[in-house]
Amino acid sequence: MPAGPIKKNGGGQPGIIQPLALLGGLGITLGVLGCGAVLVGAVVFITDIQVNLVPLMRIFSCLSLFVGGIYGGLKAERAGWLHGALVGLIYFIVFSRFAGDDQIVKGVSFVGRGALCVVASTIGGIIGVNLQER
């Protein structure tokens, strides 16, 4: 006797981790971050104000990770916390490598930034999985 219809989870693949949900979450994260960078750059260019862009880009990074976590949790349909955390972790590892960091751990601030990435996207994943229509 069949167990019933199989729910479509991130492309219908069995298992806890849905790779398509992770890729989608990363794509949304990079898209939102890119739009934020263009917006900040345009405002700074047009208004010619002198401002430190590092805190602004960290805020946009956290917001983009939050939105990417929501998308990942929404597409995964289960274990939103895990998908959100993985989106944040992959994002942090990739961007720390592109930034030219050869050492994995550079101190408390480096670990703190990684934890912030993971926490922001995990909260987004939790919210995203709970946005499902029942």
Secondary structure, DSSP 8 states (H G I E B T S, - for coil): ---------TTT--SS--HHHHHHHHHHHHHHHHHHHHHHHHHHHHH-----HHHHHHHHHHHHHHHHHHHHHHHH-S-HHHHHHHHHHHHHHHHHHHTT--SS---HHHHHHHHHHHHHHHHHHHHHHTT---
